[in-house]
Amino acid sequence: MVEWLKNAVFYEIYPQSFADTNADGIGDMQGIIDHLDYIAELGCNAIWLNPCFESPFLDAGYDVSDYMKVAPRYGTNADLKRLFDEAHKRDMHVLLDLVPGHTSWDHEWFKESLKPEKNPYSGRYVWTDDAWTEFEGDENIRGFLRGMSQRNGCVAVNFYAHQPCLNYGCYKVENPSWQQPMDSEDALSTREAIKDVMRFWLKMGCDGFRVDMAGSLVKNDPDQEGTIALWRDFRDFLDKEFPEAAMISEWGQPDRSLRSGYHMDFMLHFGPSHYTELYHADNPYFSRKGTGNAKAFIDYYKKCYEPTNGKGMICMPSGNHDMERLTKWLDEEEVKLVFAFILSLPGAPFIYYGDELGMKYLADVVSVEGGYIRTGSRSPMQWDDGLNAGFSEAKVDELYIPIDPDENRPTAKKQMEDSNSIYHEVKKLISVRQSVKVLQSEAKIEFLYCEENAYPLAYRRYNDEESVLIVVNPSGKAADFAYDGKLGEVLYQNGGDIEQKDGKIMVPAATAVFVREVK
């Protein structure tokens, strides 16, 4: 395990919307540098920076046109290097967002690939051998393009139409006239090109990568065994050349991604995790209504956790650029209990910018750069009561996404001045986590109580030296569970006092407690 991940608490930054220093309405590298002290004061010691490479921005930067150049709207490569350097001065680490599964159709690789004449990039993307041959039934291909050039063939796309799939080969070669095996010259060439991209940024000072759509690279790979083997090769490369580089996957299946050599994987809002049933749903577990259900999520979490055997981490985000914000479903007090949960689990927690303030999800904004429903979670950071909430000095109609129009919108300034705010609760929780080793990333977890449609949620974090009981009851009613241990010092409390009586622990409504267990 990379040493610095053991106590990492991440802050996710969507660079377009964080802080604008040149009044063009779009956030930039200098804006991030200017607010590193804010992030550090909150308690976060690591940053995940969403894509910042050159792009036509049809998908907010997830359509890369040059992997080795910072998009001019954010600054220059030198500015990004300065961000790395300034973060390191504060004992912070920075992960870049790597998009290895596809590029923009504006990328020079793709422009060369379009040519009918054979060249070194002809096989850089996934092409059929005839314009009338489609990809019906092929795994990990979401669509295709044809008729874009004189080249006779269809090219696969990974998500949007403007994102052609890079070629890492097929696990099962069923159409040998155009499908290539994973060890083909073209597939291996793509692999090495992405390693070169990683080398470039790691040598500049990047501390690792969050990898977009990590489980999608190898095609016709129904059980993802080819994709797992592919990432094991990347893991060997990193272990040899950059052993302190961290790798986090957008996979959502930790039982596969951690076997692939990733240090961490997210519990995602899509896939089999049941994540949305906790606090991204119409009937969330973390509501005082007390009608939610956490059991399906916890069962899946345990299924993923048990095979890791300490070799990887499962990470919980408060949200991200692809999810609606917590406040769409929960109020300020409910959000505090969510953070008590996230910040007491193993693995590195991730805080999406503005979630520590209770920023709102803006349901009525028009889609920007392929965001669609996600656009409402990408609005500008709300710093203070100044122009554009302190985000930018641009004209209001020039902002990347509109600011929350509510005059009572939460801001960093107001939250920092209010000792009962979400901000201060998050800061307190991070401080407790960092002061108690068994609350950090590597200590084990044992779930003590999580029943179908029931409250509270109780679990133990422990190692060979100590253990801490965590109890979270988001319900508006008191709850209890069987417990025969002995309790000691209370480390954290939000809500009422728990009571141990007759072999049970009684938990007041809307309460979270961390308490040492006495051996």
C-alpha positions as CSV (number, residue, x, y, z in Angstrom):
1,M,0.0,0.0,0.0
2,V,1.2,3.5,-0.8
3,E,2.1,5.0,2.6
4,W,0.4,8.4,2.2
5,L,-3.0,6.7,1.4
6,K,-3.2,5.3,4.9
7,N,-4.6,8.5,6.3
8,A,-5.7,10.3,3.1
9,V,-8.9,12.3,3.1
10,F,-9.7,13.5,-0.4
11,Y,-11.3,16.7,-1.7
12,E,-12.7,16.4,-5.3
13,I,-12.3,19.6,-7.4
14,Y,-14.3,20.2,-10.6
15,P,-11.8,22.8,-11.9
16,Q,-14.3,24.7,-14.1
17,S,-16.3,25.6,-11.0
18,F,-13.9,26.0,-8.2
19,A,-12.4,29.5,-8.4
20,D,-11.9,31.9,-11.3
21,T,-8.9,34.3,-11.1
22,N,-9.0,35.9,-14.6
23,A,-12.7,36.9,-14.8
24,D,-13.5,34.7,-17.7
25,G,-16.3,32.8,-15.8
26,I,-14.3,29.6,-15.7
27,G,-12.3,28.2,-12.8
28,D,-8.5,27.8,-13.2
29,M,-5.3,26.4,-11.7
30,Q,-4.5,29.7,-9.9
31,G,-7.9,29.6,-8.3
32,I,-7.2,26.1,-6.9
33,I,-3.7,27.2,-5.7
34,D,-5.2,30.2,-3.9
35,H,-7.6,28.0,-1.9
36,L,-5.2,25.1,-1.0
37,D,-5.1,26.5,2.6
38,Y,-8.9,26.3,2.8
39,I,-8.8,22.6,1.8
40,A,-6.0,22.0,4.3
41,E,-7.8,23.8,7.1
42,L,-10.9,21.6,6.5
43,G,-8.6,18.7,7.1
44,C,-8.3,17.2,3.6
45,N,-4.7,16.2,2.7
46,A,-5.3,15.0,-0.9
47,I,-7.0,16.3,-4.0
48,W,-8.7,14.6,-6.9
49,L,-8.7,17.0,-9.8
50,N,-11.3,16.3,-12.5
51,P,-9.9,16.4,-16.1
52,C,-7.8,19.4,-16.9
53,F,-6.3,18.4,-20.3
54,E,-6.9,20.1,-23.6
55,S,-10.3,19.2,-24.9
56,P,-13.2,20.5,-27.1
57,F,-15.2,20.2,-23.9
58,L,-18.2,18.4,-25.4
59,D,-18.1,16.2,-22.2
60,A,-16.6,18.6,-19.7
61,G,-13.0,17.5,-20.4
62,Y,-13.7,13.7,-20.5
63,D,-13.1,14.0,-24.2
64,V,-9.3,14.6,-24.3
65,S,-7.7,16.0,-27.4
66,D,-4.1,16.2,-25.9
67,Y,-3.2,14.2,-22.8
68,M,0.0,16.1,-22.2
69,K,-1.3,19.6,-22.3
70,V,-3.3,21.5,-19.8
71,A,-6.4,23.1,-21.3
72,P,-5.6,26.8,-21.9
73,R,-8.8,27.9,-20.1
74,Y,-7.2,26.5,-16.9
75,G,-3.7,27.7,-17.5
76,T,-0.5,26.0,-18.6
77,N,1.5,22.9,-17.7
78,A,3.7,25.2,-15.6
79,D,0.6,26.2,-13.6
80,L,-0.3,22.6,-13.0
81,K,3.2,21.8,-11.9
82,R,3.0,24.8,-9.5
83,L,-0.2,23.3,-8.1
84,F,1.7,20.0,-7.4
85,D,4.5,21.9,-5.8
86,E,2.3,24.1,-3.6
87,A,0.2,21.1,-2.5
88,H,3.4,19.2,-1.6
89,K,4.6,22.1,0.5
90,R,1.4,21.6,2.6
91,D,2.0,17.8,2.8
92,M,-0.9,17.3,0.4
93,H,-1.1,15.0,-2.7
94,V,-2.8,15.5,-6.0
95,L,-4.4,12.9,-8.3
96,L,-5.2,13.7,-11.9
97,D,-8.2,12.2,-13.7
98,L,-7.0,9.8,-16.4
99,V,-9.3,8.9,-19.3
100,P,-7.7,5.9,-21.0
101,G,-10.7,4.3,-22.6
102,H,-11.4,6.9,-25.3
103,T,-10.3,10.3,-26.6
104,S,-12.0,13.2,-28.3
105,W,-12.6,12.8,-32.0
106,D,-10.3,16.0,-32.2
107,H,-7.3,14.0,-30.9
108,E,-4.5,13.8,-33.4
109,W,-4.4,10.0,-33.0
110,F,-8.0,9.8,-34.2
111,K,-7.4,12.2,-37.1
112,E,-4.6,9.9,-38.3
113,S,-6.8,6.8,-37.6
114,L,-9.4,8.2,-40.0
115,K,-7.1,8.1,-43.0
116,P,-7.6,5.2,-45.5
117,E,-3.9,4.7,-45.8
118,K,-2.3,2.3,-43.3
119,N,-0.3,4.3,-40.7
120,P,0.9,3.9,-37.0
121,Y,-2.5,5.0,-35.7
122,S,-4.8,3.0,-38.0
123,G,-5.2,0.5,-35.1
124,R,-5.2,2.9,-32.2
125,Y,-9.0,2.8,-32.1
126,V,-11.5,-0.1,-32.4
127,W,-12.5,-0.3,-36.1
128,T,-14.5,-2.9,-38.1
129,D,-13.2,-3.7,-41.5
130,D,-16.2,-2.5,-43.4
131,A,-18.5,0.5,-43.2
132,W,-21.6,-1.9,-43.1
133,T,-20.1,-4.1,-40.3
134,E,-21.5,-3.0,-36.9
135,F,-20.7,-4.0,-33.3
136,E,-23.8,-5.9,-32.4
137,G,-23.3,-8.0,-29.3
138,D,-19.7,-6.8,-28.6
139,E,-19.1,-6.2,-24.9
140,N,-18.1,-2.7,-23.6
141,I,-19.1,-0.9,-26.8
142,R,-21.9,1.7,-26.5
143,G,-22.3,2.7,-30.1
144,F,-20.3,3.5,-33.3
145,L,-19.6,6.1,-36.0
146,R,-19.3,5.6,-39.7
147,G,-19.1,7.7,-42.8
148,M,-16.7,10.2,-41.1
149,S,-13.9,9.7,-43.6
150,Q,-12.7,7.7,-46.6
151,R,-11.7,4.9,-44.3
152,N,-13.9,1.8,-44.9
153,G,-15.1,0.8,-41.5
154,C,-17.1,1.7,-38.3
155,V,-15.4,3.0,-35.2
156,A,-16.6,2.1,-31.8
157,V,-17.5,4.8,-29.2
158,N,-17.2,4.5,-25.4
159,F,-19.9,6.9,-24.2
160,Y,-20.9,9.9,-26.3
161,A,-20.7,9.8,-30.0
162,H,-17.6,12.1,-30.0
163,Q,-15.6,9.6,-27.8
164,P,-14.0,6.9,-30.0
165,C,-12.8,3.8,-28.1
166,L,-9.0,3.3,-27.8
167,N,-8.0,-0.2,-28.8
168,Y,-6.7,-2.5,-26.1
169,G,-7.8,-5.6,-27.9
170,C,-10.6,-8.1,-27.3
171,Y,-10.5,-10.8,-24.7
172,K,-12.6,-13.0,-27.0
173,V,-11.7,-12.8,-30.7
174,E,-14.9,-13.9,-32.5
175,N,-14.5,-11.8,-35.7
176,P,-10.8,-12.2,-36.6
177,S,-11.2,-10.1,-39.8
178,W,-11.3,-7.0,-37.6
179,Q,-11.1,-7.9,-33.9
180,Q,-7.6,-7.9,-32.5
181,P,-6.3,-9.9,-29.5
182,M,-5.0,-8.1,-26.5
183,D,-1.4,-9.0,-27.4
184,S,-1.7,-7.5,-30.9
185,E,0.8,-4.9,-32.0
186,D,-1.8,-2.2,-32.1
187,A,-3.3,-3.0,-28.7
188,L,0.1,-3.1,-27.0
189,S,1.0,0.2,-28.7
190,T,-2.1,1.8,-27.2
191,R,-1.1,0.5,-23.8
192,E,2.4,1.9,-24.1
193,A,1.0,5.3,-25.2
194,I,-1.0,5.6,-22.0
195,K,2.0,4.6,-19.9
196,D,3.8,7.5,-21.6
197,V,1.0,9.8,-20.5
198,M,1.3,8.6,-17.0
199,R,5.1,9.0,-17.0
200,F,4.8,12.5,-18.2
201,W,2.6,13.7,-15.3
202,L,4.2,11.6,-12.6
203,K,7.6,13.0,-13.4
204,M,6.1,16.5,-13.2
205,G,4.9,15.8,-9.7
206,C,1.4,14.2,-10.0
207,D,0.9,11.7,-7.2
208,G,-1.3,9.3,-9.1
209,F,-4.6,8.9,-11.0
210,R,-8.3,8.4,-10.6
211,V,-9.1,6.3,-13.7
212,D,-12.3,7.0,-15.6
213,M,-14.4,4.0,-16.7
214,A,-11.6,1.7,-15.7
215,G,-13.5,-1.5,-16.3
216,S,-14.4,-0.8,-19.9
217,L,-11.1,-0.9,-21.7
218,V,-10.9,-4.4,-23.1
219,K,-13.7,-5.2,-25.5
220,N,-15.7,-8.5,-25.7
221,D,-14.7,-9.2,-22.2
222,P,-17.9,-10.3,-20.4
223,D,-16.3,-11.3,-17.1
224,Q,-13.6,-8.5,-17.3
225,E,-10.7,-11.0,-17.0
226,G,-8.9,-9.4,-19.9
227,T,-9.4,-5.9,-18.3
228,I,-8.0,-7.3,-15.0
229,A,-5.0,-8.6,-16.8
230,L,-4.5,-5.3,-18.6
231,W,-4.4,-3.3,-15.3
232,R,-2.1,-5.9,-13.7
233,D,0.4,-4.9,-16.4
234,F,-0.1,-1.2,-15.6
235,R,0.4,-2.1,-11.9
236,D,3.7,-3.8,-12.7
237,F,4.8,-0.7,-14.7
238,L,4.0,1.6,-11.8
239,D,5.5,-0.6,-9.1
240,K,8.8,-0.6,-11.1
241,E,8.9,3.1,-12.0
242,F,6.6,5.0,-9.7
243,P,5.9,2.9,-6.6
244,E,4.4,5.8,-4.6
245,A,1.8,6.6,-7.3
246,A,-1.7,5.9,-6.2
247,M,-4.3,4.4,-8.5
248,I,-8.1,4.7,-7.9
249,S,-10.6,3.2,-10.2
250,E,-14.0,4.2,-11.4
251,W,-15.1,0.6,-11.6
252,G,-17.7,0.2,-8.8
253,Q,-16.8,-3.5,-8.3
254,P,-14.0,-3.6,-5.8
255,D,-13.8,-7.4,-5.9
256,R,-12.5,-7.0,-9.5
257,S,-10.7,-3.7,-9.4
258,L,-8.6,-4.4,-6.3
259,R,-7.6,-7.7,-7.9
260,S,-6.5,-5.7,-10.8
261,G,-3.9,-3.9,-8.8
262,Y,-5.8,-0.7,-7.9
263,H,-5.2,0.7,-4.5
264,M,-8.9,1.8,-4.2
265,D,-12.2,1.6,-5.9
266,F,-15.4,3.6,-5.3
267,M,-18.7,2.5,-4.2
268,L,-20.6,4.1,-7.1
269,H,-24.2,5.3,-7.6
270,F,-24.5,2.9,-10.5
271,G,-23.8,-0.9,-10.8
272,P,-24.6,-3.4,-8.1
273,S,-23.7,-1.4,-5.0
274,H,-27.2,-0.1,-3.8
275,Y,-25.3,3.1,-2.9
276,T,-28.2,5.3,-3.8
277,E,-30.4,3.6,-1.2
278,L,-28.3,5.3,1.5
279,Y,-28.7,9.0,0.6
280,H,-29.3,9.5,-3.1
281,A,-32.9,8.2,-3.3
282,D,-36.5,9.3,-2.7
283,N,-36.5,7.1,0.5
284,P,-33.0,7.4,1.8
285,Y,-31.7,5.5,4.8
286,F,-30.2,8.7,6.2
287,S,-33.5,10.5,6.4
288,R,-35.3,11.2,9.7
289,K,-38.4,9.5,8.1
290,G,-36.8,6.3,9.3
291,T,-38.2,4.2,6.4
292,G,-35.0,3.5,4.5
293,N,-33.0,0.4,4.1
294,A,-29.2,0.1,4.3
295,K,-28.9,-3.7,4.3
296,A,-28.5,-4.3,0.6
297,F,-25.7,-1.8,0.5
298,I,-24.0,-3.3,3.6
299,D,-24.3,-6.8,2.3
300,Y,-22.6,-5.8,-1.0
301,Y,-20.0,-3.8,0.9
302,K,-19.1,-6.9,3.0
303,K,-19.0,-9.1,-0.1
304,C,-16.5,-6.7,-1.7
305,Y,-14.5,-6.1,1.5
306,E,-13.9,-9.7,2.6
307,P,-11.7,-10.8,-0.4
308,T,-9.5,-7.7,-0.2
309,N,-7.6,-9.1,2.9
310,G,-6.1,-5.7,3.5
311,K,-4.7,-5.4,0.0
312,G,-7.0,-2.6,-1.2
313,M,-9.5,0.0,-0.1
314,I,-13.2,0.6,-0.8
315,C,-13.9,4.4,-0.9
316,M,-17.0,6.2,-0.1
317,P,-17.7,9.6,-1.7
318,S,-20.1,12.3,-0.4
319,G,-21.0,12.8,-4.0
320,N,-19.2,13.6,-7.2
321,H,-19.6,15.5,-10.5
322,D,-21.9,12.7,-11.9
323,M,-24.3,12.6,-8.9
324,E,-27.0,14.9,-7.7
325,R,-25.9,16.6,-4.4
326,L,-26.8,15.3,-1.0
327,T,-29.1,18.2,-0.4
328,K,-31.5,17.1,-3.1
329,W,-32.8,14.6,-0.5
330,L,-31.4,15.6,2.9
331,D,-31.4,18.6,5.2
332,E,-28.4,20.0,7.0
333,E,-28.7,17.8,10.1
334,E,-29.2,14.7,8.0
335,V,-26.1,15.5,5.9
336,K,-24.0,15.7,9.1
337,L,-24.9,12.1,9.9
338,V,-24.0,11.1,6.3
339,F,-20.5,12.5,7.0
340,A,-20.3,10.7,10.3
341,F,-20.8,7.5,8.3
342,I,-18.4,8.3,5.4
343,L,-15.6,9.5,7.6
344,S,-15.7,6.5,9.9
345,L,-15.4,3.8,7.2
346,P,-12.2,2.1,6.0
347,G,-10.6,3.4,2.8
348,A,-10.0,7.0,1.8
349,P,-13.2,9.2,2.1
350,F,-13.9,11.7,-0.7
351,I,-15.6,15.0,-0.2
352,Y,-17.0,16.6,-3.3
353,Y,-16.3,20.4,-3.4
354,G,-19.2,22.3,-1.7
355,D,-20.7,19.2,0.0
356,E,-19.0,20.4,3.2
357,L,-21.1,23.6,2.9
358,G,-24.4,21.9,2.0
359,M,-24.4,23.4,-1.5
360,K,-27.7,22.7,-3.3
361,Y,-28.4,20.6,-6.3
362,L,-29.7,23.1,-9.0
363,A,-32.5,21.2,-10.8
364,D,-33.4,23.8,-13.4
365,V,-30.1,24.7,-15.0
366,V,-29.5,24.1,-18.7
367,S,-27.1,21.4,-19.6
368,V,-23.5,22.6,-20.0
369,E,-20.8,20.6,-21.8
370,G,-22.6,17.3,-21.8
371,G,-23.7,17.5,-18.2
372,Y,-27.4,17.2,-18.6
373,I,-28.9,16.1,-15.2
374,R,-25.4,16.3,-13.7
375,T,-25.1,20.0,-14.5
376,G,-27.0,20.9,-11.3
377,S,-24.1,19.4,-9.2
378,R,-21.4,21.3,-11.0
379,S,-22.4,24.9,-10.2
380,P,-19.7,27.3,-9.0
381,M,-18.2,27.0,-5.5
382,Q,-19.8,29.5,-3.1
383,W,-17.0,31.3,-1.2
384,D,-18.6,34.5,0.2
385,D,-21.3,37.1,-0.2
386,G,-19.5,39.0,-2.9
387,L,-20.0,39.1,-6.7
388,N,-20.9,35.6,-8.0
389,A,-20.5,34.3,-4.4
390,G,-16.8,35.0,-4.6
391,F,-16.3,32.5,-7.5
392,S,-15.5,35.0,-10.3
393,E,-15.5,38.7,-11.2
394,A,-17.0,37.9,-14.6
395,K,-20.4,39.1,-15.7
396,V,-23.2,36.9,-14.4
397,D,-24.1,35.7,-17.9
398,E,-20.5,34.7,-18.6
399,L,-20.3,32.1,-15.8
400,Y,-19.6,28.6,-16.8
401,I,-22.7,27.5,-14.9
402,P,-25.1,29.9,-13.0
403,I,-24.6,30.4,-9.3
404,D,-27.3,29.2,-7.0
405,P,-29.7,32.2,-7.1
406,D,-30.9,31.8,-3.5
407,E,-29.8,34.8,-1.4
408,N,-29.5,32.4,1.6
409,R,-27.3,30.0,-0.2
410,P,-24.5,28.5,2.0
411,T,-21.1,30.0,1.5
412,A,-17.7,29.0,2.9
413,K,-17.6,32.3,4.8
414,K,-20.9,31.8,6.5
415,Q,-20.3,28.2,7.3
416,M,-16.9,28.9,8.8
417,E,-18.4,31.6,11.0
418,D,-21.2,29.2,12.3
419,S,-19.9,26.7,14.8
420,N,-23.0,24.5,14.2
421,S,-22.5,24.3,10.4
422,I,-21.9,21.3,8.2
423,Y,-18.4,22.6,7.6
424,H,-17.5,22.5,11.3
425,E,-19.0,19.1,11.7
426,V,-16.9,17.8,8.7
427,K,-13.8,19.5,10.1
428,K,-14.4,17.9,13.5
429,L,-15.0,14.4,12.0
430,I,-11.8,14.6,10.0
431,S,-9.9,15.7,13.1
432,V,-11.2,12.8,15.1
433,R,-10.4,10.3,12.2
434,Q,-6.9,11.6,11.9
435,S,-6.3,11.4,15.7
436,V,-7.5,7.8,16.1
437,K,-5.6,5.3,14.0
438,V,-8.4,2.7,13.9
439,L,-10.7,5.2,12.2
440,Q,-8.3,5.6,9.3
441,S,-8.1,3.7,6.0
442,E,-6.5,0.4,6.9
443,A,-8.1,-0.7,10.2
444,K,-10.6,-3.4,9.9
445,I,-14.4,-3.2,10.1
446,E,-17.0,-5.5,11.5
447,F,-20.7,-4.8,11.1
448,L,-22.6,-5.5,14.4
449,Y,-26.1,-4.4,13.5
450,C,-27.7,-3.8,10.1
451,E,-31.1,-5.4,9.6
452,E,-33.7,-5.2,6.8
453,N,-35.6,-1.8,7.1
454,A,-34.2,-1.2,10.6
455,Y,-32.2,1.3,12.6
456,P,-29.5,1.9,13.8
457,L,-26.4,1.0,11.9
458,A,-23.6,-0.2,14.2
459,Y,-20.1,-1.3,13.3
460,R,-16.7,-1.7,14.9
461,R,-13.4,-0.4,13.6
462,Y,-10.4,-2.2,15.1
463,N,-6.9,-3.4,14.9
464,D,-4.7,-5.5,17.3
465,E,-4.4,-2.7,19.9
466,E,-7.8,-1.0,20.1
467,S,-11.4,-0.9,18.8
468,V,-14.0,1.8,18.4
469,L,-17.8,1.3,18.2
470,I,-19.6,3.5,15.7
471,V,-23.4,3.9,16.0
472,V,-25.4,5.9,13.5
473,N,-29.2,6.4,13.9
474,P,-30.5,8.8,11.2
475,S,-34.1,7.9,12.1
476,G,-36.3,10.4,13.8
477,K,-37.1,7.7,16.5
478,A,-34.9,6.1,19.1
479,A,-33.6,2.7,18.3
480,D,-31.6,-0.1,20.0
481,F,-29.5,-3.2,19.3
482,A,-28.0,-6.0,21.2
483,Y,-24.5,-5.4,22.6
484,D,-22.5,-7.1,25.4
485,G,-19.3,-5.2,25.2
486,K,-17.9,-2.5,27.5
487,L,-17.8,1.1,26.5
488,G,-15.2,3.7,27.4
489,E,-14.3,7.2,26.1
490,V,-16.7,9.0,23.7
491,L,-14.6,10.2,20.8
492,Y,-17.3,11.9,18.8
493,Q,-21.0,12.7,19.3
494,N,-23.7,14.4,17.3
495,G,-27.1,14.1,18.9
496,G,-28.2,12.5,22.2
497,D,-26.4,10.2,24.7
498,I,-26.5,6.5,24.1
499,E,-27.3,4.3,27.0
500,Q,-26.2,0.7,27.7
501,K,-28.9,-1.3,29.5
502,D,-30.0,-4.9,29.7
503,G,-27.7,-6.2,27.0
504,K,-28.6,-3.5,24.6
505,I,-27.5,0.0,23.5
506,M,-30.3,2.6,23.3
507,V,-29.7,5.2,20.6
508,P,-31.6,8.5,20.6
509,A,-33.1,9.8,17.3
510,A,-30.8,11.5,14.8
511,T,-27.6,10.5,16.6
512,A,-24.1,9.5,15.7
513,V,-21.6,8.3,18.3
514,F,-18.0,7.0,18.1
515,V,-16.9,5.4,21.4
516,R,-13.9,3.4,22.4
517,E,-14.5,-0.2,23.5
518,V,-12.8,-1.5,26.7
519,K,-11.2,-4.8,26.3
